[in-house]
């Protein structure tokens, strides 16, 4: 997803704050990759179902193809339908390492830039930490 796609998929408030964080990251040479921002309810439903065994993997893949969204993996991505991604208030950002997304780590410079811009970090969650996840804070 390009930064422009991400900005266009978000609520205006979240897009404005993400723009600030992107400006800071790019000004400081912090490489990043936005994997997802605003998402539709159908996508969220599929993310909750995948990896549970409730629906066969082949049927989830078929549904994703029909809906025009990325096919699910075999691990559960989300535990709730009440995602801030559906409200267009959340974005998933990974650091880049050697030009590729580093799905196993998070760059604290990204975290700091996003927090300064007004986002809460999913990596601070106690029960189910989500290091790539940032959502618009209450303030």
Secondary structure as GFF3:
##gff-version 3
##sequence-region A 1 139
A	DSSP	alpha_helix	3	9	.	.	.	ID=ss1
A	DSSP	alpha_helix	12	27	.	.	.	ID=ss2
A	DSSP	beta_strand	32	36	.	.	.	ID=ss3
A	DSSP	alpha_helix	41	49	.	.	.	ID=ss4
A	DSSP	alpha_helix	57	67	.	.	.	ID=ss5
A	DSSP	beta_strand	90	97	.	.	.	ID=ss6
A	DSSP	beta_strand	100	101	.	.	.	ID=ss7
A	DSSP	alpha_helix	108	116	.	.	.	ID=ss8
A	DSSP	beta_strand	119	121	.	.	.	ID=ss9
A	DSSP	three_ten_helix	122	124	.	.	.	ID=ss10
A	DSSP	beta_strand	133	136	.	.	.	ID=ss11
###
